[in-house]
């Protein structure tokens, strides 16, 4: 009587299985590939594939602002991102990387989507946008005190 775990274990670590000595992969990597787990998920892969002719979006000026709420509390808003970008994926990645909360709001004035974060996240949002090459350095404007 063979279980799934014993089949996986025996197929990955059998005596006939010998990875080459020059291989960069460990036995665990090879076992993960054998059960169908491939490379890590890239949340921005589909955004770069669905771009223009050269794979790039025409990006305007991105404004990163801070707004005072009450007392010491403030929020950071990001406006001007291209409408073709998936803002929910960008928001999720920034929230995970910088340990903050945020949401995507619809601007009532011009019907544009705005990213909103809790706290002063101006520098962290700017570094994220530049690191992931969503915007270039000249198109990001940071406002506030």
PyMOL commands that set and color helices and strands:
alter all, ss='L'
color gray80, all
select helices_A, chain A and resi 4-12+27-34+45-49+87-98+122-131+137-139
alter helices_A, ss='H'
color red, helices_A
select strands_A, chain A and resi 62-68+74-79+102-106+113-118+140-142
alter strands_A, ss='S'
color yellow, strands_A
deselect
rebuild
show_as cartoon
